[in-house]
């Protein structure tokens, strides 16, 4: 499930992932928050933390992730992905150019820097 990160600027939404992420985690939590942010600001600045409590994505969740990006392609401004999983950093560096807006991957120890960057 996604847990909302509180205390971020009004221009940013953030989540920590716990357990395995399923499609309903997107449809009930992440997508409404991102769409609300876009409705309020016209931009999407999103922080996602995939820490030690995260256990992967279901195939349907990955599909919802792609759909969200495509549905609001012009609104994406910044996406900060925080994880110590090496493959996450490789994927972000290899495919980040496909994602609208800027994408940066950070280590969990760099959460403050990720928050400052995505909110900046």
Secondary structure, 3 states (H helix, E strand, C coil): CEEECCCCCCCCEEEEECEEECHHHHHHHHHHHHHHHHHHHCCEEEEEEECCCEEEECHHHHHHHHHHHHHCCCCEEEEEEEECCHHHHHHHHHHHHHCCCEEEEECHHHHHHHHHHHHC
